[in-house]
Amino acid sequence: MTCMLACSLVHEGKENLSLSRIQVIQSSFEKYPRDIETRYVESCDLCAETPFWDEQGGADGKQACVEACPLGAVRLSTEISTNLEKGEGEVNFRGEGWKKIGYPID
Amino acid sequence: MNGFVGKILRVDLTTKSITTIDTQKYEQWGGGHGIGSALFWDLVKDKRIDGFDAKNVVTIMTSPLSGTLVPGSAARTEIQGIGVQSSPIGWFTRSNFGGRFSPMLKFAGWDGIVIEGSADSPLWLDIRDDDVQLRDARTLWGKDTWETQQQIWNEVGKDKRYGGWEEPSDDQSQCTQRPAVIAIGQSGENLCRVASLVHDAGHGSGQGGFGAVWGSKKLKAVSVIGTGNITIADPKGLIDARLWAKRSYSFNVDDPEHVKELNSTTFSLGFGAPALPGSLWHRPKESRPHACIGCHSSCRSRHGTGLGNESTCATSLMYAPLDLRLHSGKVTRAIFWLLDRFGQIGAAFGLALLIGKQSPAAYVASDLTQKYGINSVELMLGLQYLRDLYKKGVIGPGKEIACDLPFDQMGSIDFAEKITRMIAYREGIGDDMAEGFYRAAKRWGRLEEDIHTGLLRYPCWGLPDHYDARAHLEWGYGSILGDRDINEHDFIFPLHLIPCLAKWQKKIPPFSAQEVVETISEKLVPYEGDPLMLDFSTENMYSQHIVKLVAWHRHYSRFWKQSALYCNYLFADFCNPRARDKKGLTGEGEPKFYNAVTGKNMTFADGMELGRKIWNLDNAIWTLQGRHRDMVHFAPYIYEVPFKGVGSLSKYFLPAKKNGTWEYRALKARQHDKEKFEAWKTAYYQFEGWDPRTGWPTRKTLDSLGMEYVADELQKNGRLGSDEEEGRS
């Protein structure tokens, strides 16, 4: 949920999960991968206007959630995931590094 | 008041009154533990009460950093009050957990919660922003911690502002989140001294027996959800600092160089660790890392089976060795048997983890402790003790300790289910074990013998062992001078575990002993530049250098880790393989983040001094509880039985200096010398400015820390140390 804290911070100068444009909801008791649910709101500007961050944002710039996420779980893509089009599954950002530290990547 | 949200919730369960305390009154204490101790001091007039007394106060504190983008600090919650687990009395103590609770409490507008009194029937506390209600918990009483939390989620979720927010709107008073809940299980309800507080699946406050304290107060759960803001003094400074820490000190799984480095020679623990759980079992293949809110690392995981979700460290280690013993093939079991004969428990477990076969029992057992709310460290040491008693023929059907547990099936799901149920419901000898295994041994008439031989490994205050006091000097001294097993890994990772893991595998440690000692000693402000503070040799174990090491550790932990609430697993960051110069961010990082959030101008040394003040206040509380230096002793086996190491064939490494050269020395078997320890205590008390005859704080020291009122109270009770005897060197 680092992405939520980063979003709120750079846009509003405050920390508040309700001010984040990306929303991640967790359920500790669920089985992986159903333990995390992600929602987005349309007001995401890809960090084009971030009064509290000096980086250039927007589609060609940097986004705070992408930069802050420790696991590389957020990225900007111009392609719609095939899985998402089918309404199932998740986008898979796990690369070879994940495999080498023992997590499944398929 | 940046970072703080301004008010502390005060709930009296006896009168059902709900009031507030202005945080500003306590801001000088910096957050977390400091504020908790100060609140306890003010609100508990008679410090000699028992932990089960209705007048006992439990504080639940956040820090200014909770709920912010500070790495490894956003999610810790500090619990304090008089505990019920330690012996001979329940000391004023602390426990600490992560997850989502402290951020959510801040978003709801509260810096902490004070729980007082005792209800006449079960209640749960429902916090929705400013709306705070005590609700009837009779339908929750008897349920486990997971059922309780999910039932509360459903209840709060009926209010669509909380968790039902689907569409974007300008109304900030909505959220998508589930409430963060702390709950007790059946163990707490039945006043088991080993009862924990559990949040989400696997975040727990285990030490102190706070689950039982809540049970005695008839408090089943505290739930919080909030939609408010935390103001940040320097938002740009905070995001820049976060990205600085990520870029320069953190593991990047997509960086091939980092992944390449990640082998046994650069095994990484602490701030630069990869997203690998600290669990000590066969991690299920289908899994993902799980981190507390805002953490850059992930020391836990959730699994495709849903078993063992979020459990880590001792909760996984508790049952996995028994599972592996029972379910592995003949060869592994033969190795176990051989290594057992030579006392090499650690080596046997390490080997079994590599080649043994594990069943789901280890995960199920950990889930059972989380659900019932049982302290897994107590059970881990307790299971080892029971196994030894069983092998000696002392426990079992028709034995001296009569019990029908299926000991030949230790490691099975059936055994795990039976023993956890027995404890939680106090059935049969479960009634003894629910008191903690130290008290159980006393009831069984075995304490005198087993605490001398070391069969019962409870070294300090009747509490279970962790890192052995005979080897790990800062751990042992810190625990016996305080109130509990310190569970502070600052020196353990770089000085011991990392070199051991490398050397046991015939690899070169990532840092030489000299590099480690030089790097760390530079960071030990205000006692920097004394490398002998890190000499763990037998010749140095009672020296003034070790006095300084222990003082530094107590002061650092009390403020930076337990008040600012930097996570124990990630801080202190002394040596970091991700950093260009291999030096961690400790010293620079802690105040950088703290100041970005609060707008203060605190230096690292300022934090150390505040930690010293908090440590003094805690000692004043213990003094009023009845502590005297004559009580401050390790268990007899620490003096009488040499520690041989639990690692690979006794090669138990720690840094030591010999003939001007630093080395990782395989410590020879050693025990503490009681007379030398007494002399060391005198030196320590003098160093802290306490009365060496009693160990009590003195007026001179308390006045110098701005705590004249504490000196007055000690004097009123006839327990103020003599200024004539102290002499800070």
Boltz contact constraints between the chains, C-beta under 6 A:
constraints:
  - contact:
      token1: [A, 1]
      token2: [B, 293]
      max_distance: 6.0
  - contact:
      token1: [A, 2]
      token2: [B, 294]
      max_distance: 6.0
  - contact:
      token1: [A, 5]
      token2: [B, 69]
      max_distance: 6.0
  - contact:
      token1: [A, 5]
      token2: [B, 294]
      max_distance: 6.0
  - contact:
      token1: [A, 6]
      token2: [B, 69]
      max_distance: 6.0
  - contact:
      token1: [A, 9]
      token2: [B, 69]
      max_distance: 6.0
  - contact:
      token1: [A, 9]
      token2: [B, 235]
      max_distance: 6.0
  - contact:
      token1: [A, 9]
      token2: [B, 239]
      max_distance: 6.0
  - contact:
      token1: [A, 10]
      token2: [B, 239]
      max_distance: 6.0
  - contact:
      token1: [A, 13]
      token2: [B, 235]
      max_distance: 6.0
  - contact:
      token1: [A, 14]
      token2: [B, 229]
      max_distance: 6.0
  - contact:
      token1: [A, 14]
      token2: [B, 231]
      max_distance: 6.0
  - contact:
      token1: [A, 15]
      token2: [B, 67]
      max_distance: 6.0
  - contact:
      token1: [A, 15]
      token2: [B, 68]
      max_distance: 6.0
  - contact:
      token1: [A, 15]
      token2: [B, 230]
      max_distance: 6.0
  - contact:
      token1: [A, 16]
      token2: [B, 229]
      max_distance: 6.0
  - contact:
      token1: [A, 18]
      token2: [B, 172]
      max_distance: 6.0
  - contact:
      token1: [A, 18]
      token2: [B, 175]
      max_distance: 6.0
  - contact:
      token1: [A, 18]
      token2: [B, 227]
      max_distance: 6.0
  - contact:
      token1: [A, 23]
      token2: [B, 176]
      max_distance: 6.0
  - contact:
      token1: [A, 25]
      token2: [B, 176]
      max_distance: 6.0
  - contact:
      token1: [A, 28]
      token2: [B, 200]
      max_distance: 6.0
  - contact:
      token1: [A, 28]
      token2: [B, 201]
      max_distance: 6.0
  - contact:
      token1: [A, 28]
      token2: [B, 310]
      max_distance: 6.0
  - contact:
      token1: [A, 29]
      token2: [B, 146]
      max_distance: 6.0
  - contact:
      token1: [A, 29]
      token2: [B, 201]
      max_distance: 6.0
  - contact:
      token1: [A, 31]
      token2: [B, 304]
      max_distance: 6.0
  - contact:
      token1: [A, 31]
      token2: [B, 306]
      max_distance: 6.0
  - contact:
      token1: [A, 32]
      token2: [B, 287]
      max_distance: 6.0
  - contact:
      token1: [A, 32]
      token2: [B, 288]
      max_distance: 6.0
  - contact:
      token1: [A, 32]
      token2: [B, 302]
      max_distance: 6.0
  - contact:
      token1: [A, 32]
      token2: [B, 303]
      max_distance: 6.0
  - contact:
      token1: [A, 32]
      token2: [B, 304]
      max_distance: 6.0
  - contact:
      token1: [A, 35]
      token2: [B, 302]
      max_distance: 6.0
  - contact:
      token1: [A, 41]
      token2: [B, 168]
      max_distance: 6.0
  - contact:
      token1: [A, 43]
      token2: [B, 168]
      max_distance: 6.0
  - contact:
      token1: [A, 52]
      token2: [B, 235]
      max_distance: 6.0
  - contact:
      token1: [A, 52]
      token2: [B, 236]
      max_distance: 6.0
  - contact:
      token1: [A, 53]
      token2: [B, 239]
      max_distance: 6.0
  - contact:
      token1: [A, 67]
      token2: [B, 243]
      max_distance: 6.0
  - contact:
      token1: [A, 70]
      token2: [B, 296]
      max_distance: 6.0
  - contact:
      token1: [A, 71]
      token2: [B, 275]
      max_distance: 6.0
  - contact:
      token1: [A, 72]
      token2: [B, 254]
      max_distance: 6.0
  - contact:
      token1: [A, 95]
      token2: [B, 254]
      max_distance: 6.0
  - contact:
      token1: [A, 97]
      token2: [B, 253]
      max_distance: 6.0
  - contact:
      token1: [A, 97]
      token2: [B, 254]
      max_distance: 6.0
  - contact:
      token1: [A, 97]
      token2: [B, 259]
      max_distance: 6.0
  - contact:
      token1: [A, 98]
      token2: [B, 253]
      max_distance: 6.0
  - contact:
      token1: [A, 100]
      token2: [B, 259]
      max_distance: 6.0
  - contact:
      token1: [A, 101]
      token2: [B, 274]
      max_distance: 6.0
  - contact:
      token1: [A, 104]
      token2: [B, 285]
      max_distance: 6.0
